[in-house]
Structures are given as C-alpha cells and as structure tokens.
Amino acid sequence: MLRLTLVAATVVLAQAGSAAPERLSVLSYNIMDSGFADQSGIYDPVGDRVPGNLTNFLQPQSQFIDVLGLVETSAWSEEGSQNHPSIKEIAQGFGFENYHLGSNLCLMAHEPIEVLEESGNPIIAQVGGVVYILAAMSANSYPTKKDDFLVLAEKVAEYQHTPTLVMGDLNAISPLDRARYNSSLLCGNGTYNPDDQTGEYVANFCLEGEDGSYDLDFTPMETLMNNTDLVDLCFYSGGFWDIDTDMTQESSMCAFSNPTLLIHMTGSYGSPGGSHGHSHAQAKIDYVLANVAMLEHMRFRHSTVVRGFQADGASDHYPLEATFLR
C-alpha cells in the first residue's frame, strides 16, 4: 500500500497571500539521488555532468516557476552535512523562498506553502488557492501495484471540489500512451536480453500473465484515472475554459521523460541496465495531472517535457511543466 510517513520540515519565509497568480506555472522534476547523480560524492558538481548541474539549470528559470515539485530528495535535511548543503540553502540556490520537505519529496514555491496533511509521501499542500499532491510511487512492477494507486486515487478524490494538481514521478505508464510502446520488445520473454535488446521494461512496467507471457502493465495509472476526475494535460489543447472532448488529442504532446543522456555519461544504472551504454528504453512516467475544478479555476495553456542540453546532464529524468492563466 502507499505509505504515508511523517514529514521532515515545513518552512515559510514569505507573507501569506490568498489570491492565485494570473499566470501559474509548475514544474515536476525527479532530480536523481538528491543531487549526487554523478556518483562523485560531491553535491551538484559543476562540470562533472556535461553540460551543467541542477542549480545552473533551475535557478535561471525559477522566476517563471511558481511551484516546483521534486522527487528523490532523501539525502536532504535541515542541517545539511559535510558534503551537502541544508535544504534552506538548496531552496535559495534554486531560487525559491518557501519549501516543504517530505519523505523523498520536496515542494518549493514563491508563495507560502500551507500543508494540508502531515504525510511525507504524498505531500499534500495548498499554494495560492491550488492543492498540490506530490507523489513518488514504486519503480518496481508487481501485481498489487494498482492497489497503491487506488489509495492515491482515494486521497485525490477528497479534493475533488478544490482546484488540484497531482504531480511527481509515478513510475507507471499510461494507457493513453499505449500506442507508443512495443510490448513484445519491451517485455520480451520476462528477462532482460542485451543481445537482442528485449526485456528492458521487465522490472518496471511488465507483468507475467496466466499463460506465462509478459505484457506491459497499464493498470496502475488506469486505476488512478478511472477513480478520479483527473486528466492528463499532455493530451489537452490549451486555451479553453471547458474540458469538452473536442480538445482532447489522440496522441500525447509530451515527450518521454526518462532516461536522459546522463545515464550514458555515468553508467549509473549498472547491471542489469539497458542495451545502449547503461541506458534503457525511454518511457513517460512523470506527470502533472489536473482535476476538473482546476481546469474550471484557471485556463490551461500548455504542458510539455522540458528537454535540452542542460536537462540531459542534470538528472536521469527530464522535468515536466504545466502552465495556466486565470
């Protein structure tokens, strides 16, 4: 089941304000190993990961990002350590005044963060009139994984009448993306085979059927979406007030979110890894999902996976953004 653990810290460094901004932009980002992504033992080193680091990537954009949801922050703390800055220093380095540190998760914002439930995963908080549910789900595939997503769905449903965004690394593939994946290639015969480049998803997104064959498992995300009124913004055209079906796209407007080129640079996925220099086949497993109340509250403009030269070297995931207007 989805575990809810106590949060580590909540800090508010700005005066409270109730009005939502005219423009709202959010970024969901798995930063890999708390910023130690190149395995050097040095936090966020400049130059070791071509072409840059997390701070250099995020800080120039922070003025345009109202809320930043971060995954894989388990090494962060209030005090910091000999080779790691404190959470306050990290937030300020990224360009944010307020933060809430959970269990392997961190929410940052320019406006004050009001924590609604004291749980580490997911983080459930309100910023500027919008509820944010930031979650990190298991990277492994198992038959009861969909049950964990049902627990998350039940929590999301509690905020059905409040503008809500669900974001994070959900480590599950969406049935809406089914056409993007080749099940026989990605699941193979249930084992990873680097010679014929099959089975690269077995550990993460495949399940064994009754006949012994392996197939992609879409049931976790299917469970979340079927038990809430959440919509995947990657499949919606921006600029409309309503959510009429004529604005739904047949295919996603978002690229795959994992892995980046960083895995080729460091080989840090180890063995078994993928068939291309310690990488693996790409997947869309990071999300920003909106409920109907959110789409009625603000006008959706665009959502995309942010790819580029710096993003290739900052983490093993690309961040995902979503932008709204009042």
LUMDRENNU-109636 format. One record per residue (C-alpha): chain; residue in one letter; x, y, z; residue number from 1. Coordinates in pm, 1 decimal, decimal comma, padded with zeros to 6 digits. Each point is the difference from the previous one (the first is absolute). Example, Ala and Ser with C-alpha at 12.3 -4.5 7.8 and 13.67 -1.06 7.14 Angstrom:
<nodes>
<'A'; 'a'; <01230,0; -00450,0; 00780,0>; 1>
<'A'; 's'; <00137,0; 00344,0; -00066,0>; 2>
</nodes>
This chain:
<nodes>
<'A'; 'm'; <00000,0; 00000,0; 00000,0>; 1>
<'A'; 'l'; <00102,6; 00359,2; -00044,4>; 2>
<'A'; 'r'; <00190,3; 00095,6; 00312,5>; 3>
<'A'; 'l'; <-00062,9; 00329,1; 00175,6>; 4>
<'A'; 't'; <00290,5; 00106,2; 00222,4>; 5>
<'A'; 'l'; <00063,3; 00305,3; 00211,2>; 6>
<'A'; 'v'; <00146,9; 00300,0; -00176,2>; 7>
<'A'; 'a'; <00334,2; 00141,1; 00097,9>; 8>
<'A'; 'a'; <-00049,6; 00373,2; -00026,4>; 9>
<'A'; 't'; <-00221,6; 00285,9; -00108,7>; 10>
<'A'; 'v'; <00137,0; 00350,5; -00036,7>; 11>
<'A'; 'v'; <-00179,7; 00320,5; -00097,5>; 12>
<'A'; 'l'; <00224,9; 00293,9; -00075,1>; 13>
<'A'; 'a'; <-00254,4; 00236,4; -00157,4>; 14>
<'A'; 'q'; <-00323,1; 00172,2; 00099,4>; 15>
<'A'; 'a'; <-00324,0; -00185,9; -00065,6>; 16>
<'A'; 'g'; <-00210,6; 00087,0; -00303,9>; 17>
<'A'; 's'; <-00328,4; -00151,5; -00106,8>; 18>
<'A'; 'a'; <-00036,7; 00100,9; -00365,0>; 19>
<'A'; 'a'; <00124,6; -00236,6; -00268,4>; 20>
<'A'; 'p'; <00238,6; 00155,5; -00253,0>; 21>
<'A'; 'e'; <-00132,1; 00110,8; -00338,4>; 22>
<'A'; 'r'; <00251,2; -00239,4; -00153,1>; 23>
<'A'; 'l'; <00080,1; -00331,3; 00166,9>; 24>
<'A'; 's'; <00288,7; -00222,5; -00105,9>; 25>
<'A'; 'v'; <00100,4; -00319,7; 00175,8>; 26>
<'A'; 'l'; <00292,5; -00235,5; -00053,3>; 27>
<'A'; 's'; <00017,9; -00365,8; 00105,3>; 28>
<'A'; 'y'; <00355,5; -00134,4; 00015,5>; 29>
<'A'; 'n'; <00172,0; -00319,5; 00115,0>; 30>
<'A'; 'i'; <00350,7; 00126,7; 00072,3>; 31>
<'A'; 'm'; <00169,0; -00340,0; 00054,0>; 32>
<'A'; 'd'; <00177,7; -00094,0; 00321,8>; 33>
<'A'; 's'; <-00051,0; 00333,2; 00178,5>; 34>
<'A'; 'g'; <00239,9; 00175,6; -00236,7>; 35>
<'A'; 'f'; <00277,3; -00260,3; 00020,9>; 36>
<'A'; 'a'; <-00081,9; -00126,2; -00346,3>; 37>
<'A'; 'd'; <00357,3; -00045,6; -00124,8>; 38>
<'A'; 'q'; <00105,1; -00218,3; 00298,0>; 39>
<'A'; 's'; <00301,0; 00221,2; 00079,2>; 40>
<'A'; 'g'; <-00109,9; 00052,8; 00360,0>; 41>
<'A'; 'i'; <-00021,7; 00374,8; -00066,3>; 42>
<'A'; 'y'; <-00338,6; 00171,6; -00001,0>; 43>
<'A'; 'd'; <-00099,8; 00148,1; -00336,2>; 44>
<'A'; 'p'; <00351,8; 00031,1; -00143,6>; 45>
<'A'; 'v'; <00054,4; 00240,5; -00288,6>; 46>
<'A'; 'g'; <00166,8; -00153,6; -00301,2>; 47>
<'A'; 'd'; <-00010,9; -00366,3; 00102,6>; 48>
<'A'; 'r'; <-00336,0; -00041,0; -00170,9>; 49>
<'A'; 'v'; <00017,7; 00145,0; -00347,0>; 50>
<'A'; 'p'; <-00114,0; 00267,2; -00057,3>; 51>
<'A'; 'g'; <-00117,1; 00127,6; 00342,0>; 52>
<'A'; 'n'; <-00153,8; -00058,4; 00339,1>; 53>
<'A'; 'l'; <-00339,6; 00030,7; 00165,0>; 54>
<'A'; 't'; <00054,9; 00343,4; 00150,0>; 55>
<'A'; 'n'; <00119,7; 00150,4; -00327,4>; 56>
<'A'; 'f'; <-00296,5; -00160,0; -00175,8>; 57>
<'A'; 'l'; <-00277,0; 00096,7; 00244,1>; 58>
<'A'; 'q'; <00103,2; 00336,9; 00142,4>; 59>
<'A'; 'p'; <-00029,1; 00205,0; -00324,0>; 60>
<'A'; 'q'; <-00350,2; -00144,6; -00054,6>; 61>
<'A'; 's'; <-00122,8; 00039,7; 00357,6>; 62>
<'A'; 'q'; <-00156,3; 00341,9; -00061,3>; 63>
<'A'; 'f'; <-00239,7; -00168,8; -00244,6>; 64>
<'A'; 'i'; <-00075,6; -00305,3; 00220,7>; 65>
<'A'; 'd'; <-00257,7; 00064,4; 00271,8>; 66>
<'A'; 'v'; <00007,3; -00348,2; 00151,7>; 67>
<'A'; 'l'; <00277,9; -00258,1; -00031,0>; 68>
<'A'; 'g'; <-00063,3; -00364,0; 00095,2>; 69>
<'A'; 'l'; <00316,6; -00203,6; 00053,1>; 70>
<'A'; 'v'; <00043,8; -00377,2; 00029,8>; 71>
<'A'; 'e'; <00303,5; -00188,2; 00140,6>; 72>
<'A'; 't'; <00099,3; 00238,0; 00278,9>; 73>
<'A'; 's'; <00065,3; -00263,9; 00269,5>; 74>
<'A'; 'a'; <00346,2; 00138,6; 00085,3>; 75>
<'A'; 'w'; <-00131,1; 00352,5; 00065,7>; 76>
<'A'; 's'; <-00030,2; 00126,5; 00355,4>; 77>
<'A'; 'e'; <-00035,5; 00320,3; 00200,2>; 78>
<'A'; 'e'; <00356,9; -00022,2; 00125,7>; 79>
<'A'; 'g'; <00178,0; -00116,1; -00313,7>; 80>
<'A'; 's'; <00325,4; -00191,4; 00023,6>; 81>
<'A'; 'q'; <00368,5; 00033,2; -00073,8>; 82>
<'A'; 'n'; <-00050,9; -00059,9; -00371,6>; 83>
<'A'; 'h'; <-00362,1; 00111,5; -00032,5>; 84>
<'A'; 'p'; <-00164,4; 00340,7; 00058,6>; 85>
<'A'; 's'; <-00307,7; 00045,8; 00217,0>; 86>
<'A'; 'i'; <-00346,6; -00006,0; -00152,5>; 87>
<'A'; 'k'; <-00027,3; 00377,6; 00054,2>; 88>
<'A'; 'e'; <00321,6; 00056,3; -00196,2>; 89>
<'A'; 'i'; <-00118,4; -00232,3; -00276,4>; 90>
<'A'; 'a'; <-00335,4; 00179,4; -00030,9>; 91>
<'A'; 'q'; <00167,3; 00339,7; -00011,2>; 92>
<'A'; 'g'; <00250,6; -00129,7; -00254,8>; 93>
<'A'; 'f'; <-00287,2; -00115,6; -00219,0>; 94>
<'A'; 'g'; <-00164,3; 00341,7; 00041,9>; 95>
<'A'; 'f'; <-00289,7; -00080,6; 00237,8>; 96>
<'A'; 'e'; <-00098,5; 00161,0; 00328,7>; 97>
<'A'; 'n'; <-00224,1; -00272,0; 00144,4>; 98>
<'A'; 'y'; <00029,1; -00376,9; 00023,2>; 99>
<'A'; 'h'; <-00155,6; -00307,2; 00157,5>; 100>
<'A'; 'l'; <00217,1; -00307,8; 00036,7>; 101>
<'A'; 'g'; <-00169,9; -00337,4; 00005,2>; 102>
<'A'; 's'; <00111,2; -00361,5; -00037,4>; 103>
<'A'; 'n'; <00220,9; -00003,6; -00311,2>; 104>
<'A'; 'l'; <-00205,6; 00297,5; -00124,9>; 105>
<'A'; 'c'; <00025,1; 00377,6; 00020,8>; 106>
<'A'; 'l'; <-00244,4; 00272,6; -00100,7>; 107>
<'A'; 'm'; <00138,3; 00349,9; -00067,2>; 108>
<'A'; 'a'; <-00193,5; 00318,3; -00076,7>; 109>
<'A'; 'h'; <00023,2; 00376,6; -00008,4>; 110>
<'A'; 'e'; <-00323,6; 00036,2; 00195,6>; 111>
<'A'; 'p'; <-00049,0; -00147,5; 00349,2>; 112>
<'A'; 'i'; <-00069,0; -00373,8; 00017,8>; 113>
<'A'; 'e'; <-00291,5; -00113,0; 00215,6>; 114>
<'A'; 'v'; <00034,9; -00368,7; 00084,2>; 115>
<'A'; 'l'; <-00340,6; -00169,1; 00000,2>; 116>
<'A'; 'e'; <00105,2; -00344,4; 00116,0>; 117>
<'A'; 'e'; <00311,4; -00091,5; 00196,3>; 118>
<'A'; 's'; <00113,9; -00287,6; -00217,3>; 119>
<'A'; 'g'; <00335,9; -00042,6; -00166,2>; 120>
<'A'; 'n'; <-00112,3; -00180,7; -00314,7>; 121>
<'A'; 'p'; <-00209,1; 00141,4; -00148,2>; 122>
<'A'; 'i'; <00047,6; 00361,5; 00098,0>; 123>
<'A'; 'i'; <-00342,9; 00166,5; 00007,0>; 124>
<'A'; 'a'; <00017,4; 00378,0; 00022,7>; 125>
<'A'; 'q'; <-00172,6; 00313,6; -00121,7>; 126>
<'A'; 'v'; <00170,0; 00293,0; -00171,9>; 127>
<'A'; 'g'; <-00195,1; 00301,7; -00123,8>; 128>
<'A'; 'g'; <-00336,4; -00174,4; 00007,2>; 129>
<'A'; 'v'; <00114,7; -00315,9; -00184,0>; 130>
<'A'; 'v'; <00054,4; -00338,3; 00167,3>; 131>
<'A'; 'y'; <00316,2; -00185,2; -00097,0>; 132>
<'A'; 'i'; <00035,0; -00374,4; 00049,8>; 133>
<'A'; 'l'; <00363,0; -00090,5; -00060,8>; 134>
<'A'; 'a'; <00066,2; -00374,3; -00009,9>; 135>
<'A'; 'a'; <00272,8; -00251,6; -00072,6>; 136>
<'A'; 'm'; <-00112,6; -00354,7; -00071,3>; 137>
<'A'; 's'; <00200,3; -00322,5; -00006,5>; 138>
<'A'; 'a'; <00227,5; -00053,7; -00299,1>; 139>
<'A'; 'n'; <-00063,0; -00376,0; 00005,4>; 140>
<'A'; 's'; <-00277,2; -00193,9; -00167,4>; 141>
<'A'; 'y'; <-00215,2; -00234,0; 00210,6>; 142>
<'A'; 'p'; <-00359,0; -00131,7; -00025,6>; 143>
<'A'; 't'; <-00134,6; 00214,6; 00287,1>; 144>
<'A'; 'k'; <00155,2; 00326,7; -00116,1>; 145>
<'A'; 'k'; <-00340,8; 00113,9; -00121,2>; 146>
<'A'; 'd'; <-00119,9; -00018,8; 00361,1>; 147>
<'A'; 'd'; <00254,3; 00266,4; 00097,5>; 148>
<'A'; 'f'; <-00139,7; 00220,2; -00274,6>; 149>
<'A'; 'l'; <-00352,0; -00058,7; 00129,3>; 150>
<'A'; 'v'; <00111,1; 00134,8; 00340,5>; 151>
<'A'; 'l'; <00141,3; 00305,1; -00177,1>; 152>
<'A'; 'a'; <-00323,6; 00037,1; -00199,6>; 153>
<'A'; 'e'; <-00208,2; -00005,0; 00317,8>; 154>
<'A'; 'k'; <00216,6; 00277,5; 00142,3>; 155>
<'A'; 'v'; <-00032,3; 00205,6; -00320,0>; 156>
<'A'; 'a'; <-00377,5; -00044,1; 00005,1>; 157>
<'A'; 'e'; <-00016,0; 00177,4; 00336,6>; 158>
<'A'; 'y'; <00094,4; 00321,6; -00182,4>; 159>
<'A'; 'q'; <-00234,8; -00046,6; -00295,6>; 160>
<'A'; 'h'; <-00170,9; 00336,7; 00055,1>; 161>
<'A'; 't'; <00327,0; 00193,4; 00049,4>; 162>
<'A'; 'p'; <00238,0; 00093,8; -00284,1>; 163>
<'A'; 't'; <00258,4; -00277,4; 00022,6>; 164>
<'A'; 'l'; <00315,2; -00106,7; -00182,8>; 165>
<'A'; 'v'; <00157,6; -00343,7; 00044,4>; 166>
<'A'; 'm'; <00366,1; -00007,5; -00092,9>; 167>
<'A'; 'g'; <00312,8; -00208,3; 00042,2>; 168>
<'A'; 'd'; <00176,2; -00312,8; -00117,6>; 169>
<'A'; 'l'; <-00281,1; -00254,5; 00000,2>; 170>
<'A'; 'n'; <00222,4; -00271,1; -00150,3>; 171>
<'A'; 'a'; <-00284,0; -00137,0; -00210,5>; 172>
<'A'; 'i'; <-00091,7; 00017,2; -00366,1>; 173>
<'A'; 's'; <-00335,0; 00136,1; -00112,1>; 174>
<'A'; 'p'; <-00253,7; -00191,3; -00209,4>; 175>
<'A'; 'l'; <-00041,2; 00322,8; -00197,4>; 176>
<'A'; 'd'; <00358,6; -00055,4; -00118,1>; 177>
<'A'; 'r'; <-00057,7; -00362,0; -00098,0>; 178>
<'A'; 'a'; <00075,7; 00061,9; -00368,9>; 179>
<'A'; 'r'; <00348,0; 00128,1; 00087,7>; 180>
<'A'; 'y'; <00119,0; -00330,5; 00144,5>; 181>
<'A'; 'n'; <00089,6; -00336,7; -00152,7>; 182>
<'A'; 's'; <-00092,0; -00255,2; 00264,4>; 183>
<'A'; 's'; <00171,1; -00299,5; -00159,9>; 184>
<'A'; 'l'; <00325,3; 00193,7; -00032,4>; 185>
<'A'; 'l'; <-00008,1; 00172,5; 00338,4>; 186>
<'A'; 'c'; <-00117,3; -00298,8; 00203,1>; 187>
<'A'; 'g'; <00158,2; -00275,0; -00209,1>; 188>
<'A'; 'n'; <-00024,2; -00343,6; 00158,8>; 189>
<'A'; 'g'; <00020,2; 00140,1; 00351,6>; 190>
<'A'; 't'; <00375,8; 00042,2; 00020,1>; 191>
<'A'; 'y'; <00234,8; 00273,5; -00111,4>; 192>
<'A'; 'n'; <00199,1; -00097,4; -00309,4>; 193>
<'A'; 'p'; <00264,3; 00256,0; -00102,7>; 194>
<'A'; 'd'; <00085,0; -00192,0; -00319,1>; 195>
<'A'; 'd'; <-00339,6; 00037,9; -00165,0>; 196>
<'A'; 'q'; <-00091,8; 00311,1; 00204,3>; 197>
<'A'; 't'; <-00318,0; -00146,0; 00148,9>; 198>
<'A'; 'g'; <-00142,2; -00000,7; 00349,1>; 199>
<'A'; 'e'; <00119,2; 00346,3; 00101,6>; 200>
<'A'; 'y'; <-00331,8; 00071,1; 00179,1>; 201>
<'A'; 'v'; <-00040,5; -00335,0; 00176,6>; 202>
<'A'; 'a'; <00094,8; 00119,1; 00347,9>; 203>
<'A'; 'n'; <-00198,4; 00322,7; -00020,5>; 204>
<'A'; 'f'; <-00307,2; -00016,9; -00222,7>; 205>
<'A'; 'c'; <-00069,4; -00364,9; -00095,2>; 206>
<'A'; 'l'; <-00200,8; -00276,5; 00164,7>; 207>
<'A'; 'e'; <-00018,8; -00372,3; -00064,7>; 208>
<'A'; 'g'; <-00331,7; -00129,2; -00126,1>; 209>
<'A'; 'e'; <-00172,2; -00328,7; 00079,2>; 210>
<'A'; 'd'; <00146,9; -00154,1; -00314,0>; 211>
<'A'; 'g'; <00355,9; 00090,4; 00105,3>; 212>
<'A'; 's'; <00042,5; 00280,9; -00252,6>; 213>
<'A'; 'y'; <00088,4; 00355,1; 00102,1>; 214>
<'A'; 'd'; <-00189,7; 00312,7; -00092,2>; 215>
<'A'; 'l'; <00010,6; 00368,7; 00086,3>; 216>
<'A'; 'd'; <-00194,3; 00088,6; 00313,9>; 217>
<'A'; 'f'; <-00216,1; 00309,9; -00041,7>; 218>
<'A'; 't'; <-00228,6; -00078,5; 00295,7>; 219>
<'A'; 'p'; <00164,7; 00230,8; 00260,2>; 220>
<'A'; 'm'; <-00058,9; 00321,1; -00197,5>; 221>
<'A'; 'e'; <-00329,7; -00137,0; -00128,6>; 222>
<'A'; 't'; <-00112,2; -00046,9; 00360,4>; 223>
<'A'; 'l'; <00096,5; 00355,9; 00093,9>; 224>
<'A'; 'm'; <-00174,4; 00157,6; -00297,7>; 225>
<'A'; 'n'; <-00315,8; -00215,4; 00017,4>; 226>
<'A'; 'n'; <-00057,8; 00079,6; 00366,5>; 227>
<'A'; 't'; <00049,6; 00377,4; -00021,1>; 228>
<'A'; 'd'; <-00093,6; 00280,9; -00235,6>; 229>
<'A'; 'l'; <00366,4; 00064,6; -00078,2>; 230>
<'A'; 'v'; <00105,6; 00073,2; -00357,7>; 231>
<'A'; 'd'; <00344,3; -00036,7; -00151,9>; 232>
<'A'; 'l'; <00089,2; 00348,9; -00121,3>; 233>
<'A'; 'c'; <00233,4; -00144,4; -00262,7>; 234>
<'A'; 'f'; <-00311,2; -00100,9; -00195,9>; 235>
<'A'; 'y'; <-00179,1; 00334,6; 00015,8>; 236>
<'A'; 's'; <00014,7; 00307,3; -00217,3>; 237>
<'A'; 'g'; <00039,8; 00322,0; 00196,7>; 238>
<'A'; 'g'; <-00203,5; 00317,0; -00007,9>; 239>
<'A'; 'f'; <-00352,9; -00121,2; 00076,3>; 240>
<'A'; 'w'; <-00209,3; 00056,5; 00307,6>; 241>
<'A'; 'd'; <-00177,4; -00333,2; -00011,2>; 242>
<'A'; 'i'; <00119,7; -00357,4; -00040,0>; 243>
<'A'; 'd'; <-00213,0; -00098,3; -00294,4>; 244>
<'A'; 't'; <00114,2; -00315,0; -00175,1>; 245>
<'A'; 'd'; <00083,2; 00190,6; -00316,9>; 246>
<'A'; 'm'; <00317,2; 00130,3; 00166,5>; 247>
<'A'; 't'; <00131,7; -00349,6; 00072,6>; 248>
<'A'; 'q'; <00292,3; -00110,4; -00217,1>; 249>
<'A'; 'e'; <00040,1; -00352,5; -00135,4>; 250>
<'A'; 's'; <00367,4; -00004,4; 00090,6>; 251>
<'A'; 's'; <00205,5; 00160,1; 00271,9>; 252>
<'A'; 'm'; <00158,6; 00338,3; -00054,7>; 253>
<'A'; 'c'; <00265,9; -00092,1; 00260,4>; 254>
<'A'; 'a'; <00320,3; -00187,2; -00074,2>; 255>
<'A'; 'f'; <00131,8; -00291,1; 00205,0>; 256>
<'A'; 's'; <00128,9; 00115,6; 00339,0>; 257>
<'A'; 'n'; <00259,1; -00266,8; 00089,8>; 258>
<'A'; 'p'; <00287,2; -00067,3; -00041,9>; 259>
<'A'; 't'; <00212,3; 00294,9; -00109,3>; 260>
<'A'; 'l'; <00348,9; -00017,6; -00145,2>; 261>
<'A'; 'l'; <00141,8; 00014,5; 00353,8>; 262>
<'A'; 'i'; <-00020,6; -00377,5; 00021,5>; 263>
<'A'; 'h'; <00223,6; -00029,8; -00304,8>; 264>
<'A'; 'm'; <00245,1; 00243,3; 00160,8>; 265>
<'A'; 't'; <00027,7; -00177,8; 00336,0>; 266>
<'A'; 'g'; <-00118,5; -00356,5; -00054,2>; 267>
<'A'; 's'; <-00163,3; 00028,8; 00340,2>; 268>
<'A'; 'y'; <-00287,3; -00237,4; -00075,6>; 269>
<'A'; 'g'; <00250,3; -00283,3; 00029,5>; 270>
<'A'; 's'; <-00102,3; -00353,7; -00089,9>; 271>
<'A'; 'p'; <-00252,6; -00102,1; -00104,2>; 272>
<'A'; 'g'; <-00042,1; 00321,7; -00186,4>; 273>
<'A'; 'g'; <-00100,5; 00080,3; -00352,0>; 274>
<'A'; 's'; <00153,0; -00106,7; -00325,0>; 275>
<'A'; 'h'; <00150,4; 00334,8; -00092,9>; 276>
<'A'; 'g'; <00288,5; 00096,8; 00224,2>; 277>
<'A'; 'h'; <-00172,2; -00057,9; 00336,3>; 278>
<'A'; 's'; <-00318,6; 00172,3; -00114,0>; 279>
<'A'; 'h'; <-00339,1; -00155,9; -00057,3>; 280>
<'A'; 'a'; <-00298,1; 00055,9; -00225,1>; 281>
<'A'; 'q'; <-00172,1; 00330,7; 00065,7>; 282>
<'A'; 'a'; <-00338,3; 00035,6; 00170,0>; 283>
<'A'; 'k'; <-00245,8; 00269,8; 00109,5>; 284>
<'A'; 'i'; <-00027,8; -00052,3; 00377,0>; 285>
<'A'; 'd'; <-00002,0; 00358,2; 00136,2>; 286>
<'A'; 'y'; <-00332,4; 00181,8; 00016,4>; 287>
<'A'; 'v'; <-00188,2; 00322,1; 00065,9>; 288>
<'A'; 'l'; <-00369,1; -00090,8; 00021,7>; 289>
<'A'; 'a'; <-00286,3; 00245,7; 00059,1>; 290>
<'A'; 'n'; <-00348,1; -00054,3; 00135,8>; 291>
<'A'; 'v'; <-00310,4; 00157,6; -00151,2>; 292>
<'A'; 'a'; <-00013,2; 00267,7; 00269,9>; 293>
<'A'; 'm'; <00350,0; 00110,8; -00099,7>; 294>
<'A'; 'l'; <-00093,2; 00027,9; -00365,8>; 295>
<'A'; 'e'; <-00302,2; 00208,7; 00096,7>; 296>
<'A'; 'h'; <00209,7; 00213,7; 00235,7>; 297>
<'A'; 'm'; <00272,2; 00091,4; -00249,0>; 298>
<'A'; 'r'; <00037,2; -00021,2; -00375,6>; 299>
<'A'; 'f'; <00247,7; -00269,6; -00101,5>; 300>
<'A'; 'r'; <00261,6; 00113,5; -00251,8>; 301>
<'A'; 'h'; <00265,3; -00265,4; -00052,5>; 302>
<'A'; 's'; <00185,8; -00294,6; 00149,9>; 303>
<'A'; 't'; <00319,4; -00156,4; -00126,6>; 304>
<'A'; 'v'; <00303,8; -00202,2; 00098,1>; 305>
<'A'; 'v'; <00291,8; 00244,3; 00015,9>; 306>
<'A'; 'r'; <00284,8; -00148,3; -00199,1>; 307>
<'A'; 'g'; <00326,4; 00160,3; -00100,4>; 308>
<'A'; 'f'; <00375,0; 00003,3; 00043,0>; 309>
<'A'; 'q'; <-00001,2; 00097,2; 00368,0>; 310>
<'A'; 'a'; <-00285,0; -00233,6; 00087,9>; 311>
<'A'; 'd'; <00198,0; -00287,1; -00152,3>; 312>
<'A'; 'g'; <00271,8; 00046,8; 00262,0>; 313>
<'A'; 'a'; <-00192,1; 00105,9; 00310,0>; 314>
<'A'; 's'; <-00192,2; -00318,3; 00086,0>; 315>
<'A'; 'd'; <-00109,1; -00334,2; -00142,3>; 316>
<'A'; 'h'; <-00350,4; 00147,8; -00044,4>; 317>
<'A'; 'y'; <-00117,7; 00293,6; -00206,6>; 318>
<'A'; 'p'; <-00228,8; 00240,2; 00187,8>; 319>
<'A'; 'l'; <-00363,7; 00046,6; -00097,1>; 320>
<'A'; 'e'; <-00163,6; 00344,5; 00000,7>; 321>
<'A'; 'a'; <-00359,4; 00117,9; -00009,4>; 322>
<'A'; 't'; <-00118,7; 00360,0; -00039,2>; 323>
<'A'; 'f'; <-00337,7; 00161,1; 00064,7>; 324>
<'A'; 'l'; <-00156,5; 00346,3; -00028,0>; 325>
<'A'; 'r'; <-00286,3; 00146,0; 00198,6>; 326>
</nodes>
